[in-house]
Each structure stands twice: as structure tokens, then as C-alpha cells.
């Protein structure tokens, strides 16, 4: 492999008077070696993987792109070295030039060789660590050439580490298909990723090398974690065990030690042994953030044992303080220092200073999914994921995530019931949370999970809090709201105590099912207790949203939905599987949802694939699709409720439930009887060539323009095209349908050799029927970006009129290629569609159409 300035092969293949690719140039990075992966839509789509070394970018062409699954060995063809300046190249290489096609920067960042990279390249085995916006962790390139090949074959694959993920769970090229220059996911590192975090000597008198030096604050509120729906897919994360205990902030000030709870209470007097051990650390101006637990016989945290230690005033010397962060350390404010550096400081400090009951909370270099599974098997609460590069913020954030084994949270106790045998034990606890308006609303009850002794203790704590009436908001005191019991058996209390409860699920009416009591809590105020709703973090479907928010990894559905029977082939002609379809819809959520939101939607379901039985579902029967919305029944009197797919969760969940196509009405739920668009489906008959379809689209557009109407174009995903006219929602369906029919009839009379005004195969042999019937009340059209349930799995894609001539069919893009097409699209061809609301009055006059009635 030529190094240094040896770019002769690169230069000999290009005519720089024609192509905009850089001829040479680019300076080596002064801080760290860089890498880039460029997505290249040449004659065949591939990914160009380039590593900076000795003044050039050593390059490989990877046809399928990288995968985080170590089992996926991807072919990587060694190609000529490129100049460093090529790393920022995006653009279109002109036709007839080498590599003709469009190039985007799919990922970039820095890389670290493991060992001598030159020796590794020489022997054909290069191991390295990537720090990119998409690619992270250890990777390997291996030369598999046998000699005599025209191009040297290598393989690229992911090494097993904490970033590895099964391909079925996460496909990075599908999940994150776009340019990181146009849509950056996180700020590129400007320094070597191996630069040391601030080191702290074993002697605590030494100051950390990072952070602003300042006086010790009186208070630092803790950073709180967000409940996540799944493992994040974007960015570098650290994973710790989620402790089953109480959150505590230790403030150490020249020998004075405070142990502050989330509620702001100092518990130092309750734990004298812990205070004593903290004093041996020698810290004089620090805040240590962590969790106190009591370890059970199995070595796992035991929440009941911790609670009993406080309640009975004994065994507090068994309490262990696991420290996981230091927002302030020895006179230095570290809140703006990245987490990975704060934890490096703590790790070094506790390597010499840990005591029996004050310990460092380790993070684990393992596959997070496997780590969570192991934690659940060990009966632990779950795992905490933390962004490695994030600052410390005193609020709930999405850079700290809770991944729980079970649904579990705190609830406010608003009352209780007696046991039927009238003992001194509580029978059940009546639970509530605060809604968005701050009102306490009931969510159900819990009546199991405690011993007889604990049930008595709970009742003794509740009796002094007796209240005359229910603390819950109106409508929540009906008998039977929480359980089947005798009316009036409730004993109301002031809403002050909290119960931590695990449960199976939330019901549709916001009640908890199969609840089990874990313990009482008093380390936070009741007023902050709300329903914890899991968020999908790192969602592939919302990578663009993440970029827009300038937050790495805060995407909407990237914790990908779990797909059952994902390997099932739904289109034998292409091999597309159910998993492929679900991941496609996740990846286009940001594109398709504007066409679905607020609009009745019909679903085409294909449980056995595109050649099996297909059926439409228009109404809200119980279909078990999470996130789906039933629109008010009043929108269509006499019919069951209509459906709306209004969010990414519902979209992906529908695909998981075998929905292939999404069809929408021409009106929104806000004005259900007034269409806001008019659709013309150009449906070619037998023997009608594609050129005829293209010509017909142009003629329909010209006809509409003559009437004063602007139209937009999309492929149907099948044989034809859709011409869509946005309207001001002023006329009813009969008028819009009648006007569209008049337009089609005029076309058929004017150009009878090309158009027919009647449907049916016998009427359109060699001709084209412009279908106006989709403009009737209750009629639907396949939404933009919807797949089609037919062999080939075409997709309906919006296009610019200028691109009509280049189209080869109405199914030019399919489930496997549509998202790639969108990643190279720099201008939205339908950008003006959303702002255009056209009146029909003048166009109807021009055509001589008389409105009925």
C-alpha cells in the first residue's frame, strides 16, 4: 500500500476539469487520526471506508456497509488511497467519470490503532477503535486475498465489546442512513480520544486537572434519569447497575458531612457509621453523588432490608454508599466536564481510598442488552445508561436513562382498606399520581408483596395521616374504582407517604395491573410523583429530529421495536422479510407521519405475505397496536371509530402486526367532510407502456395548470403515478369528486387515443384511466412513503416534476432502496405542497363545472 504523497493511482482515474472531487490536499490532523465513511450511490450503492494514515486516507469499498454484529463479516475491497481533503467531499460525480454518482459523508470521527497500524496493514490484520457519530468501539479489517485478484479483498467486522449488537436488533446503515454533515448526530471530537481524563492522586490534597476552581456550593441538586423504552443506539454510553436503594448526595466541607436526600433532607444523623467512613476519605470540598443500599445474602441490593434499617433504627451500619459521580471535587466544579472524565477521576481516587461501606459504582463493558438481561435474572431493578460525553445537569435528562427489568415506580398513598378479618394489618393501599395539571388521580391499588409484620407497620404509619375525604381528584372515588370491595370501606389519608410498587402493565384507562408492594419511601416529596413514561432514545426513525434538536441520540423510535417472526419472508420475489418492513417504516417515520397525522387511515394487512390473503382494516376493532388512535365515532355516524396512525410507535407497531400499506382519506379529522386534496391515480391498462404513463402525467398537469391548479407528483409504488392537488377545505366530497370526474371526462373527450373515463380492464386496453374515484367520501389512497403489498414491495415516493423523465416505473423504489434514495435527496420535492391550499371556485368556472345542489 502506497503511503505519503503517493496518490498517482487516485489522480490517474479522474479528470479534475470535470469532477469536483479534490485533486489533493488536506493536512494530517494534529490531535488524532481521522476516519470517514462515505455513502456512494454509484452504479451500485456502497460505503467507502477510509482511515487516515501517513498523510493519506487508506480506503476500502464496503458494498453492504458496516454492521455492529460481530457475526456479520462484510466484504471490503481495498481501493486506491485518497487525499485527506476527500474526507469532507459531498456531491455528485458526473456521468462517464470514474465512480459516477452521488457521495455523502455517512460517518466521521477519529480512530485509534491497536498496535502498529503499518505492521497490521502489511500482514493483513488491522485492529482499531472508532470514535464516530455512528460507529463506535473495536473493529477489525482482515486481508483474505489469495493472490492474483484484480482488486484485493478484505473483510470488515465488529469486534465483541460493549458496542456490539445483533443485526436483527439494530442495523446501523438502515437506522441512520443520512449525511452527518447535513444532519450531525454529535460534535466530532477535536482531540485524541485517548487523551487522559483528569487524574487524581491517592492523596486527596491534589487538585483535579479539569473543572473550574470555585467555592463549594451550598447545594447541588441531583441529575435524574429518564425511563427509556430500550437500549440507546446512537452515541457512546456507559452502563451501571441500577441500585435498589435511596439516592443520596454527600456534601463534604472541611470535616462537616451532610447526606442529602432527593427531597432535600439531611440524613447524616441516621447513618453515623457511614458519616465516619466518609470522613476517612480526607475530602474537604466535594459533592459525591450515589445510592445507599443494604446488600442481601445474594450480594444484590435488598430494598426491604434498607427500609427496615431505618424503620427499626438498627443495622444502619450495614448501609453501603455506592458513588457514581462527582459534580464537584476538591474545590473544582466538574459539572461541565464530560461524564467519562468525572468517572475516571473517581475510579482513580477510590482505587486507593475505598472503604467497606463507601465504594465506587463500576460501569460494565458489555453488550447492554445482555447486561440488562443478566441484571433481570439476578432479580435486580435494571441498568442505568449514561452518555459518556455529557455534562452533569441538576434535572431529569435524556443523557441518563433507566432501563428497567419490570414496570416499577413510586406512587402516592391516598388511602387504604382494612383486612376483611379486621386485624391490625392494612388490606390494600389506594395509589395515585399527579397529572399534568398537578391533580392527584387514582391509578389502582396494591394488596400484596408485604409480610404480616410489614402490613401492620404500614397501617401504623397511615393512621396518624387520617383525612375526612378522598385526596384524589373528582371522579376517582367511585366504589370499585380500585378493586372489588364494599362501598365506603376506604380509609382516606393525607397524600404524604409514597409506596414503591412493581406491576405488570398500565391498562387503557390508566390503571396498574398485577401490582406488588416493594416498600415505603420518604426520600422525595409526594408532589413530584407523576407517571413515568418510557421514551424511545436513539430511535432510527428520528435521527433527523435528533439533529434538529442538536442532541445526539435523542431520537424518537430508535430503540427499535421488538419484531416477532422477523425472519418470515413476506415477498418471495425480493426476499424482503417482516423485519425489513418494520425497520423500513421506522427509518421513514419522519417522512411518512406528516401524511398520516390527523387523518383517518385504513390499513392493508398481510399476515402471510404479499401473495397471501390481504384485508383492509378501516375501523378501531381491538387489534392490539400500541400507540394507535381511535378517532371520535361522531366523524362517521353509523360506523365504528376510524383509525389514526399519528406517531412513530404506532407506525412501527402496525408493521409488526403485519400492516403493509397505509391508506389515508382526502380530509383531516378536523374537517372530515371537507377534502383538503384531490387525487388523480394514473392507472395504465394492459399494453400501455411506461412512456404513455409519463406522457399522461404531463398532460394531466397541463390540464390542471390551465384551470389554475398546481399539482404535485408521486409514484404509486405499483404500475402508475399519483397526481395530487392540495385544496382549501371548503367544498364537500360530492363537489370535489364531481369536479375531478369532469376533469377526467374532459381529458377523455379531448385526447381519446390516450385516456378513457371509465374504469375496468376492457375499457383501457392500450389506454390510461385517470382514476377520480379516490375523491369520494371514505375513499383512500396509498400514502406517500407507504409500501405496497405486491411482488417487488414498491414504495410510493414523492418526486419533482423535473425528474419524471428519468423514472423507469411507478415502483422505481422499494422497501430496500427507498430510504437510501431519500438519504441522497438534498431538496424536498414536496416542500411547497404543505403551504398550498387552493380554491376551486375559479377552476370550476373555467371548466364549466356546475356544482350540484
VOSEDO-699478 format. One record per residue (C-alpha): x, y, z. Coordinates in steps of 0.001 Angstrom, whole numbers, always signed. Layout:
// VOSEDO-699478
px/py/pz
X/Y/Z
...
END
This chain:
// VOSEDO-699478
px/py/pz
+0/+0/+0
+1450/+3283/-1087
+1702/+5968/+1545
+2929/+9519/+1822
+2127/+11579/-1252
+1620/+8544/-3499
-1791/+9468/-4934
-886/+8700/-8533
-3493/+5951/-8929
-6184/+8193/-7478
-5262/+11049/-9837
-4950/+8859/-12924
-8588/+7726/-12626
-10125/+11214/-12508
-10491/+14209/-14772
-10400/+17118/-12337
-11544/+19522/-15026
-14907/+17708/-14915
-15325/+16254/-11424
-15452/+18396/-8286
-13542/+15803/-6263
-10379/+17225/-4671
-7167/+16569/-6602
-5010/+16548/-3496
-4507/+18420/-266
-5640/+18184/+3275
-3401/+18327/+6308
-2995/+15476/+8771
-4916/+16044/+11991
-2605/+17423/+14715
-4580/+15726/+17503
-5820/+12331/+16336
-6123/+10175/+13252
-9410/+10728/+11448
-11715/+8352/+9636
-14654/+8807/+7297
-17290/+6543/+5791
-18789/+7919/+2586
-22010/+6550/+1175
-21619/+6328/-2583
-24567/+5822/-4942
-22513/+4766/-7950
-23589/+2014/-10358
-24121/+78/-7147
-24622/+1604/-3741
-21669/+1013/-1433
-19825/+2553/+1502
-16251/+3864/+1189
-14399/+3264/+4448
-11297/+5443/+4873
-8661/+5625/+7620
-6130/+8453/+7827
-2518/+7226/+7950
+755/+8763/+6811
-871/+11702/+5048
-3494/+9837/+3010
-6825/+8091/+3536
-6318/+4341/+3183
-9561/+3188/+1571
-11857/+205/+1158
-15205/-116/-657
-17716/-1956/+1558
-20757/-2982/-537
-23154/-3640/+2355
-21750/-1109/+4779
-20650/-1798/+8372
-22597/-3779/+10959
-22408/-3763/+14752
-22945/-7544/+14758
-19599/-9403/+15126
-21122/-12298/+13179
-21621/-10078/+10115
-18396/-10269/+8101
-18641/-7553/+5454
-16620/-7692/+2225
-14253/-4702/+1929
-12418/-4213/-1365
-9145/-2337/-999
-9081/+613/-3406
-6636/+3432/-4097
-5534/+5810/-1337
-7427/+9123/-1316
-6250/+12583/-229
-7189/+13689/+3295
-9249/+16524/+1786
-11558/+13886/+293
-12920/+13211/+3804
-15250/+16209/+3585
-16319/+15656/-27
-20038/+15505/-724
-21505/+15940/-4175
-22279/+14266/-7472
-19528/+12805/-9622
-20618/+13484/-13252
-21686/+10702/-15656
-18917/+8879/-17520
-16445/+9789/-14767
-14854/+7179/-12523
-17285/+6448/-9683
-20108/+8475/-11262
-22868/+9018/-8731
-23701/+10903/-5544
-21494/+10858/-2453
-22417/+11840/+1119
-20398/+11697/+4334
-22237/+8955/+6196
-19981/+8998/+9276
-16798/+10606/+10501
-14666/+10898/+13617
-11343/+9685/+14936
-9711/+6277/+15147
-7064/+4599/+17303
-4965/+1700/+16013
-4444/-1224/+18360
-757/-1909/+17932
+1345/-757/+14986
-1051/+47/+12100
+1643/-128/+9431
+2651/-3606/+10537
-1024/-4577/+10696
-1632/-3426/+7135
+1477/-5257/+5971
+374/-8596/+7426
-3286/-8054/+6572
-4746/-7761/+10090
-5647/-4292/+11364
-7461/-3845/+14702
-8647/-379/+15662
-11123/+1605/+17751
-13549/+4067/+16148
-14984/+7184/+17779
-17555/+8312/+15231
-21001/+9819/+15183
-22436/+6409/+14269
-19618/+3869/+14540
-18039/+3170/+17925
-15828/+583/+19553
-13377/-2028/+18323
-13299/-3154/+14672
-11047/-5319/+12534
-10005/-5475/+8887
-8544/-8764/+7614
-6971/-9387/+4206
-8448/-12534/+2623
-6723/-12255/-757
-5315/-15478/-2186
-3237/-13735/-4828
-3993/-12785/-8391
-7199/-10864/-7681
-7760/-7696/-9690
-8842/-5943/-6502
-7621/-7000/-3080
-10473/-8418/-931
-10579/-7807/+2816
-13349/-8271/+5364
-14531/-5671/+7875
-16259/-6738/+11065
-17114/-5572/+14572
-15131/-6974/+17479
-17047/-8140/+20539
-17270/-5269/+23012
-19845/-3096/+24769
-20983/-1597/+21447
-21687/-4885/+19662
-25342/-5536/+18800
-27152/-8301/+16975
-28019/-7351/+13399
-31657/-8341/+13958
-31848/-5821/+16802
-30040/-2966/+15097
-28858/-2335/+11544
-26918/+930/+11599
-26995/+1560/+7832
-30792/+1276/+7830
-31318/+3059/+11134
-29086/+6046/+10349
-28929/+6478/+6562
-28268/+10217/+6268
-25276/+12543/+5953
-23620/+13575/+9216
-22678/+16871/+7599
-26276/+17752/+6724
-27652/+16131/+9886
-24907/+15771/+12524
-25624/+13427/+15390
-22944/+14685/+17758
-19997/+17030/+17754
-16895/+15461/+16252
-14026/+15038/+18658
-11294/+17612/+18174
-8732/+15890/+20341
-7308/+12437/+20605
-9888/+10106/+22148
-7167/+8612/+24291
-6316/+11892/+25995
-6296/+11287/+29679
-9133/+12240/+31960
-8046/+14372/+34906
-6006/+12171/+37196
-6354/+12336/+40935
-3580/+11039/+43079
-4306/+8818/+46039
-3554/+11805/+48230
-6704/+13933/+48183
-4829/+17188/+48664
-4013/+17145/+44938
-6489/+19074/+42761
-8122/+17595/+39641
-6702/+18830/+36358
-10097/+19830/+34934
-13048/+21879/+36062
-13475/+25439/+37227
-11934/+26265/+40612
-14525/+27890/+42879
-16066/+27817/+46342
-18062/+24772/+47439
-21787/+25362/+46652
-24293/+25100/+49457
-26395/+22744/+47382
-26251/+20737/+44151
-29473/+19094/+43067
-29052/+15606/+41608
-29266/+14693/+37948
-32223/+12389/+37315
-32613/+9638/+34725
-35381/+9244/+32143
-37176/+5921/+31831
-36254/+4544/+28400
-38135/+2108/+26200
-34954/+364/+25058
-31200/+435/+24705
-29979/+3642/+23004
-28472/+3128/+19554
-26552/+6357/+18943
-23531/+7710/+20802
-21138/+6332/+23412
-22795/+5199/+26641
-21623/+3842/+29979
-23742/+1221/+31744
-24077/+775/+35515
-26278/-1432/+37655
-29419/+350/+38852
-29263/+101/+42625
-32366/-708/+44631
-31922/+1947/+47290
-32097/+5646/+48144
-30408/+8360/+46124
-28017/+10434/+48236
-25703/+13397/+47723
-22812/+13579/+50189
-21505/+17099/+50844
-18046/+17140/+52448
-16913/+20523/+53756
-13774/+20649/+55942
-14848/+17771/+58144
-18571/+18586/+58092
-20541/+15923/+56265
-24158/+16141/+55106
-26052/+13266/+53496
-28835/+14896/+51495
-31811/+13016/+50000
-33635/+13913/+46810
-36191/+15672/+48969
-33503/+17906/+50475
-33343/+16253/+53918
-30038/+15673/+55710
-29904/+12061/+56905
-26420/+12213/+58373
-27787/+11647/+61901
-29443/+8410/+60737
-26175/+6918/+59465
-23321/+7767/+61867
-21196/+4834/+60692
-21372/+5979/+57091
-20535/+9549/+58071
-17495/+8253/+59950
-16209/+6297/+56954
-16748/+9237/+54609
-14621/+11282/+56990
-11664/+8948/+56412
-11561/+9888/+52717
-9911/+13198/+53545
-12113/+15219/+51179
-12566/+18869/+52204
-14653/+20475/+49450
-16605/+17902/+47421
-20012/+16546/+46442
-20282/+12795/+45897
-23400/+11531/+44142
-24522/+7974/+44704
-27010/+5472/+46118
-27253/+3892/+49559
-28236/+216/+49719
-28182/-2761/+52020
-26757/-5844/+50334
-28686/-9060/+50857
-27344/-12566/+51287
-27052/-12960/+47500
-24944/-9817/+47230
-27748/-7908/+45468
-29329/-4765/+46985
-32288/-5524/+49266
-34707/-2592/+49427
-36751/-4066/+52301
-33591/-4531/+54350
-32659/-878/+53727
-36111/+282/+54756
-36046/-1864/+57878
-32645/-474/+58814
-34189/+2999/+59050
-37581/+1988/+60447
-36211/-61/+63287
-33169/+2098/+63936
-30807/-830/+63731
-28405/-2311/+61196
-27663/+1122/+59697
-24011/+102/+59848
-24831/-2349/+57020
-25629/+520/+54641
-23250/+812/+51680
-22819/+4058/+49721
-22050/+3394/+46049
-20607/+6576/+44500
-21156/+7034/+40772
-20480/+10728/+40145
-18670/+13806/+41460
-20250/+17040/+40220
-17849/+18954/+42486
-14467/+17688/+43655
-11932/+19333/+45942
-12704/+22917/+45083
-13356/+22297/+41382
-16758/+22468/+39707
-16843/+19459/+37358
-20412/+19798/+36114
-19267/+20830/+32623
-16597/+18113/+32484
-17697/+15046/+30427
-19013/+12137/+32483
-16262/+9790/+31322
-13643/+12135/+32815
-15537/+12634/+36090
-15779/+8872/+36495
-12115/+8382/+35631
-11307/+10794/+38450
-13500/+8836/+40891
-12148/+5472/+39750
-8570/+6583/+40365
-9484/+8081/+43737
-11380/+5044/+45056
-8709/+2644/+43812
-6789/+3743/+46903
-9479/+5201/+49150
-12491/+2853/+49037
-13769/+1631/+52413
-16019/-1271/+53344
-19111/+898/+53040
-18067/+3672/+50643
-17344/+2259/+47201
-17084/+3254/+43561
-20031/+2166/+41369
-18368/+421/+38435
-19602/+503/+34864
-19542/-2607/+32708
-18001/-3115/+29277
-20591/-5484/+27902
-23385/-5631/+25401
-26076/-3532/+27151
-28877/-5886/+26122
-27054/-8836/+27643
-26172/-6782/+30722
-29818/-5869/+31271
-30829/-9483/+30793
-28279/-10581/+33397
-29430/-7912/+35854
-33005/-9102/+35485
-32001/-12737/+36032
-30285/-11662/+39255
-33546/-10000/+40406
-32016/-6518/+40192
-34021/-3458/+39272
-32291/-2817/+35965
-29467/-840/+34343
-28598/+2860/+34098
-27208/+4118/+30774
-25246/+7395/+30786
-23851/+9387/+27870
-20057/+9321/+28170
-19593/+12847/+26848
-22424/+14520/+28772
-22109/+17221/+31462
-23806/+16959/+34864
-27201/+18692/+34940
-29423/+19161/+38007
-32636/+17980/+36364
-34152/+14964/+34642
-32317/+14417/+31368
-32061/+12042/+28425
-28308/+11641/+28876
-29081/+9403/+31872
-31529/+6591/+31106
-33250/+3977/+33255
-33593/+548/+31644
-35848/-1414/+33991
-36478/-5134/+34243
-40105/-4545/+35244
-42527/-1674/+35326
-41863/-119/+38679
-42213/+3330/+40208
-43314/+5295/+43270
-46979/+6141/+43906
-48670/+8455/+46386
-50767/+6656/+49011
-54180/+8334/+49182
-55926/+5771/+51313
-56137/+2134/+52334
-58620/-613/+53087
-58899/-2825/+56149
-58371/-6546/+56009
-61622/-8492/+55984
-60671/-10222/+59249
-60382/-6764/+60904
-56811/-7340/+62063
-54351/-4545/+62693
-52945/-5031/+59203
-53612/-2983/+56113
-55573/-4769/+53402
-54611/-2729/+50345
-53157/+667/+49529
-55021/+3093/+47252
-52493/+4671/+44934
-52270/+7807/+42850
-50061/+10010/+40713
-50176/+13675/+39749
-51448/+14535/+36277
-50218/+17334/+34023
-52358/+19846/+35933
-50856/+18759/+39256
-54037/+16967/+40413
-53766/+13659/+42258
-55555/+10945/+40280
-56043/+7332/+41232
-54254/+4559/+39382
-55375/+1461/+41285
-54347/-421/+44372
-51798/-2861/+45703
-52604/-5573/+48191
-49692/-7962/+48090
-45927/-8015/+48499
-45682/-7472/+52262
-45368/-9690/+55303
-47855/-9598/+58189
-45397/-7534/+60226
-44890/-5070/+57373
-48657/-4798/+56836
-49050/-3811/+60489
-46215/-1278/+60302
-47743/+324/+57213
-51100/+709/+58929
-49467/+2278/+61971
-47776/+4847/+59726
-51010/+5667/+57883
-53404/+6006/+60794
-51973/+9371/+62018
-52478/+10744/+58490
-56261/+10094/+58526
-58329/+12501/+56400
-62063/+13151/+56222
-62330/+12800/+52463
-60609/+11454/+49408
-57459/+13303/+48285
-57993/+12129/+44717
-59414/+14374/+42028
-63138/+14235/+41322
-64361/+11149/+39533
-61873/+8891/+41258
-63855/+7961/+44372
-66443/+5689/+42818
-66801/+2311/+44549
-64925/-341/+42650
-62518/+2160/+41099
-59570/+315/+42627
-60887/-3146/+43423
-63994/-5156/+44178
-64796/-4182/+47724
-67613/-2896/+49821
-68516/+709/+49088
-67284/+3059/+51779
-64581/+720/+53037
-61849/+3185/+52080
-59834/+4908/+54792
-58558/+8183/+53343
-55231/+9691/+54358
-53304/+12846/+53640
-51232/+12224/+50489
-47770/+12285/+52065
-46380/+8755/+52079
-45018/+7031/+48983
-45122/+3363/+48063
-42734/+1822/+45577
-44615/-753/+43537
-43849/-3126/+40675
-46637/-4035/+38271
-47336/-5825/+35003
-48794/-3066/+32843
-50893/+78/+32515
-54472/-529/+31361
-56081/+1657/+28674
-57859/+3650/+31424
-54551/+4352/+33215
-54773/+1779/+35997
-51961/-543/+37058
-52406/-4314/+36885
-50906/-7120/+38994
-49209/-4759/+41413
-46797/-5880/+44130
-45560/-3747/+47021
-41794/-3152/+47255
-41528/-683/+50118
-42374/+2737/+51531
-40287/+5760/+50605
-39826/+9123/+52239
-36741/+10385/+50412
-38698/+12561/+47957
-41813/+14751/+48214
-45199/+13398/+47151
-45872/+16376/+44882
-43226/+15264/+42349
-44742/+11834/+41746
-46057/+11502/+38196
-46427/+8601/+35785
-43097/+7505/+34390
-43469/+7144/+30653
-40660/+5342/+28840
-39063/+7254/+25998
-37522/+5711/+22909
-33983/+7061/+22807
-31699/+6791/+19784
-34575/+5903/+17512
-33501/+5364/+13939
-36748/+6866/+12750
-35963/+10249/+14235
-32301/+10757/+13524
-33270/+13947/+11736
-35187/+15109/+14779
-32113/+14433/+16887
-30004/+16541/+14589
-32553/+19314/+14590
-32543/+19346/+18372
-28735/+19298/+18295
-28758/+16362/+20633
-27024/+13121/+19910
-29117/+10084/+20425
-32384/+11788/+21388
-34380/+10177/+18639
-37946/+9094/+18617
-38006/+5498/+17956
-34543/+4265/+17781
-34897/+1918/+20472
-36227/-311/+17736
-39463/-2187/+18256
-39089/-5887/+19003
-40158/-7864/+15939
-41696/-11304/+16287
-41020/-13774/+13455
-38849/-11145/+11785
-37247/-13754/+9574
-40548/-14551/+7840
-40333/-13710/+4125
-43266/-11549/+3024
-42182/-11144/-604
-40531/-14161/-2181
-39585/-12200/-5324
-37185/-9963/-3377
-36630/-11884/-153
-37969/-8953/+1907
-38734/-10114/+5441
-41064/-8831/+8090
-38025/-7408/+9897
-37035/-5496/+6736
-40516/-3963/+6535
-40643/-2897/+10191
-37179/-1356/+10015
-38151/+446/+6799
-41129/+2088/+8460
-39018/+3010/+11490
-36498/+4661/+9177
-39081/+6742/+7257
-41226/+7795/+10223
-40215/+11453/+9914
-41173/+11399/+6222
-44460/+9477/+6316
-46006/+10784/+9546
-46878/+14247/+8145
-49005/+12408/+5578
-50727/+10292/+8263
-51197/+12582/+11268
-54686/+13870/+11907
-56151/+11896/+9021
-58279/+8704/+9038
-56161/+5784/+7903
-57014/+2361/+6511
-54556/-473/+6973
-53782/-3215/+4474
-52664/-6253/+6437
-50906/-9287/+5005
-50312/-11945/+7686
-48990/-14431/+5129
-47185/-12016/+2836
-47967/-10127/-348
-49201/-13170/-2260
-51403/-14430/+565
-54704/-13144/+1866
-54789/-9353/+2224
-57511/-7441/+4016
-58382/-3817/+4709
-58921/-2616/+8243
-60661/+740/+8461
-62087/+779/+11948
-60904/+534/+15525
-61601/-3057/+16348
-59363/-4433/+19064
-56186/-5069/+17120
-53620/-4529/+19855
-51436/-1951/+18076
-49672/+209/+20682
-49907/+3939/+20029
-52757/+3774/+17535
-55550/+6349/+17962
-59272/+5794/+17542
-60848/+8952/+16169
-64224/+10083/+17584
-67115/+7955/+16327
-69023/+11154/+15531
-66768/+11687/+12499
-68640/+8980/+10609
-72027/+8342/+12220
-73272/+4798/+11939
-69769/+3361/+11593
-67179/+2124/+14038
-64396/+4502/+15025
-61820/+5371/+12377
-58096/+4907/+12947
-55205/+7361/+13013
-51504/+6487/+12823
-50133/+9620/+14433
-46767/+8658/+15891
-43682/+6557/+15215
-44630/+3982/+17828
-47971/+3264/+16155
-46323/+3147/+12721
-43713/+556/+13685
-46161/-1404/+15833
-48597/-1586/+12925
-45875/-3067/+10714
-45095/-5548/+13487
-48805/-6527/+13306
-48400/-7315/+9571
-49644/-3989/+8191
-48008/-3445/+4789
-49874/-449/+3345
-51216/+2772/+4862
-54084/+4476/+3005
-55478/+7852/+4038
-58630/+9875/+3484
-58573/+13113/+1496
-59764/+15051/+4539
-58433/+15547/+8034
-60286/+14748/+11238
-60654/+18490/+11883
-62802/+18948/+8768
-63862/+15415/+7961
-66465/+16379/+5340
-64277/+18926/+3507
-61440/+17378/+1448
-58114/+19219/+1502
-56725/+17439/-1566
-57818/+15954/-4874
-56064/+12828/-6176
-55731/+11502/-9719
-54451/+7928/-9959
-52913/+7275/-13377
-53707/+3596/-13845
-52335/+2064/-17089
-54262/-643/-18850
-52938/-3801/-20486
-50417/-2956/-23217
-49912/+619/-22031
-46199/+1446/-21976
-44428/+3400/-19282
-43744/+6262/-21679
-47509/+6579/-22085
-47876/+6907/-18299
-45214/+9627/-18176
-46873/+11463/-21052
-50269/+11166/-19339
-48897/+12694/-16145
-47552/+15653/-18109
-50905/+16125/-19870
-52852/+15946/-16589
-50529/+18535/-15106
-51003/+20803/-18116
-54787/+20444/-17838
-54701/+21367/-14153
-52418/+24334/-14781
-54833/+25585/-17433
-57507/+25520/-14770
-55219/+27436/-12393
-54326/+24486/-10149
-50824/+23452/-9129
-50209/+19727/-8667
-47574/+17514/-7072
-46388/+14113/-8269
-45532/+10809/-6605
-45003/+7257/-7724
-47780/+4888/-6749
-45406/+2117/-5736
-47195/-29/-8302
-47775/+419/-12033
-48697/+4086/-12168
-48396/+7581/-10756
-50417/+9789/-8411
-51073/+13449/-9190
-52102/+15287/-6014
-53763/+18720/-5860
-53861/+20420/-2432
-57113/+22260/-1758
-58566/+24691/+715
-61088/+22561/+2671
-64227/+24461/+1598
-66268/+22095/-574
-67860/+18776/+308
-66884/+15387/-1092
-69634/+15317/-3715
-68410/+18584/-5199
-64739/+17599/-5224
-65468/+14167/-6677
-67785/+15649/-9296
-65182/+18223/-10324
-62419/+15582/-10585
-64717/+13422/-12727
-65411/+16384/-15019
-61648/+16893/-15454
-61138/+13234/-16400
-64081/+13270/-18813
-62681/+16379/-20486
-59309/+14632/-20923
-61005/+11551/-22445
-63001/+13682/-24889
-60011/+15812/-25825
-57443/+13011/-26232
-59446/+9781/-26717
-56400/+7950/-28043
-54719/+8267/-24683
-57404/+8446/-21995
-60631/+6717/-21017
-63153/+7976/-18479
-64489/+4548/-17486
-62752/+2048/-15242
-62499/-1644/-15995
-59802/-3606/-17855
-61857/-3882/-21031
-62140/-107/-21358
-58476/+741/-21059
-56542/-1705/-23234
-53650/+367/-24573
-55082/+3416/-22823
-54936/+5000/-19429
-57724/+5511/-16918
-57258/+8559/-14718
-58964/+7302/-11569
-61032/+10055/-9952
-62988/+7641/-7741
-60455/+8119/-4938
-62024/+11522/-4307
-65278/+10139/-2904
-66263/+10159/+770
-64493/+7338/+2613
-62222/+6536/-345
-58491/+6305/+362
-55154/+6485/-1451
-51830/+4864/-546
-49924/+7452/+1477
-46607/+8866/+363
-43795/+6570/+1572
-46191/+3654/+2071
-45008/+260/+851
-47302/-1682/-1493
-48499/-5203/-850
-47454/-6687/-4163
-44404/-8560/-5501
-41395/-6258/-5517
-42620/-4302/-2460
-42594/-956/-4267
-42942/+2269/-2303
-44916/+5413/-3145
-42328/+8214/-3312
-42878/+11968/-3894
-40817/+13284/-6817
-40208/+16560/-8601
-41867/+17087/-11992
-38422/+17659/-13471
-37481/+14095/-12504
-40464/+12477/-14237
-38495/+11746/-17408
-35843/+9778/-15511
-38356/+7433/-13883
-38392/+3871/-15154
-41582/+2706/-13400
-44112/+3519/-10702
-42243/+1106/-8442
-38805/+2609/-9033
-38032/+2418/-5317
-38867/-407/-2974
-38610/-1219/+726
-34889/-1877/+404
-33951/+1135/-1723
-36388/+3936/-853
-34657/+5139/+2296
-31297/+5150/+541
-32794/+7342/-2172
-34022/+9776/+471
-30600/+9973/+2131
-29146/+11431/-1097
-32045/+13841/-1612
-30976/+17400/-851
-34265/+19157/-1698
-37749/+18063/-675
-39764/+17989/-3942
-42967/+18474/-1961
-41762/+21332/+256
-44318/+23706/-1275
-47194/+21216/-1030
-47824/+21824/+2654
-48207/+25585/+2222
-50508/+25467/-800
-54263/+25492/-194
-56024/+26204/-3481
-59541/+27407/-4042
-61721/+25545/-6562
-64200/+28292/-7415
-62334/+29793/-10378
-61084/+26433/-11772
-64664/+25105/-11743
-65806/+28176/-13692
-63055/+27691/-16274
-64101/+24089/-16868
-67789/+24994/-16911
-68479/+22661/-13999
-71763/+23278/-12244
-71785/+22454/-8555
-74632/+20117/-7677
-77274/+21230/-5227
END
